[in-house]
Amino acid sequence: MKTTTSPAREPATAYAVRGALGGANIEHYLHAASALERDHMVREGFETGSLDAFAHRFGRSGRSLAQLLGVAPATYDRRVREGKPLSQDDSDRVARLIDVERAAARVFGDEGTAREWLAAPIPALGGAIPIELLATTPGHQAVMNALRRIMAGTAA
């Protein structure tokens, strides 16, 4: 019995949203039409230039934000120097921040208040600063749970 493997499919044109330096553009991620499109962009990796532009929302450089999210400074610098996008894992951490920022904006009613909450020690998180927890999946879950509790009126 002969088995055949299907050839790898090229991503749909709608998913092939590349930035100028190669890699996905965070601004496009922010406006993606579907979770599958966002998934493709994370797998492709975010371009470092778009991370730098996004980081200014938090009053940081791309390098500083990447380091906060667990990307080694030397790795970030090398990717910038070589014009390569962030790895899938590093891009996933950035995507977590984007998703948490969106959730916080829904909870608090605006992005500015959401960013303030993300940068402040939160009693419901044992005094931890939410943005500093996003480098790991459990930290991300803790932040999302805190937002859910705030939305439900059971935590401050």
Secondary structure as UniProt FT lines:
FT   HELIX           13..15
FT   TURN            20..21
FT   HELIX           26..30
FT   HELIX           35..44
FT   HELIX           48..55
FT   HELIX           56..58
FT   HELIX           62..68
FT   TURN            69..70
FT   HELIX           73..82
FT   HELIX           88..108
FT   HELIX           111..118
FT   HELIX           123..125
FT   TURN            126..127
FT   HELIX           130..133
FT   TURN            134..135
FT   HELIX           137..152
//
